[in-house]
Amino acid sequence: QLDQCFFLKYEGDELIGVCGVYVDDFISAGKVNDPRWKAAKGKLVGFYIWGKWQTHSATLCGVRYLQKNDYSVVMDQQEFTRNLYKAEYNLPRNLHKLNGKTKLGAAGLKTLRGINGSLQWLVSNTRIGLAAKVSLSTSETSNPTVGSLHRANKLIRQAQRDDTLPIHSHAIPLGKLILGIFSVAAWGVRPDGSSQGGYLVYATPHSLHQ
């Protein structure tokens, strides 16, 4: 069972606010001008000694959030992506000149896992366009080679070329909100001959399906 980390504030059947928790960081949203939400948020603020409260624009766990006047939210990880410097992962010198079929040792495998871990955090939040490539790179840790490390390093450079690419979450009234799923699979495309699958869960207004 997972720890509770997302809380909803109801008044009767009416949702007036939400709060998400990650370690010692909080993110909340609610009906701004509703006195019931103002009172609930005031109690939350009074519970602890906080470092700071940010509104409209904030960075949480490497993701920058910007809320617009129409209540839509723009998210990006530009700073996180720019900090994916190659030096952090102790990449071998002249990596592109090494034999790609050479097996990686313990240090090389640690480096590969570090790169893949950072890229997984990136694609799980904002860069879904890289998800398939990162998944394939992660699968190579079972039989890692210098080529695996080279391809993972190229993914870092690809991510950094488009580091300003954001995701826009549009404001959708709850009464008009529906969820959908796209799914796809490819046979035998992983390095070990196994298959690859993926899915995308999305939220949209009813009008998209009409």
C-alpha angles and dihedrals in degrees: 000000000000123000115260107259106154122062132187125206114211132182101199105311093337120103108218103165149003135204130195124197129202115176100300098343125096132195121188140176134182149143098308099206097037110111090210091059092043089055093047092048090047090057091050092051090051095052097073144019103257129202094219142323119228128193133192092005129038143141119231124178092342095311119113115214124198120182117203129210091262088057093249114137128222117203130189140158100210096137093044091050095048089053093059090102117173092231091067091067099047094235115192117259115260090012092170091059096054123099105268093211094059112115117245120240126219093280092049092048090051089052092049092050091048092054093045092048092054092046092048090055089051097050094042090061113030116341103070090152088075096046098101094048092046091049090053091048091051091053090060093070089085090066105012124188136173086263089059090056092046092053092047090051090052088054089058090054091047091051091049093051089063099030093137093059107124138191118231119211109194123211109257123181109242091235090061097041122116133169127227138178133218116195135181138171137193124203121237098343099133119096091251092051096256123130132260128223136176143175138193123209113203139181120220142156118264090254092074090066096046 
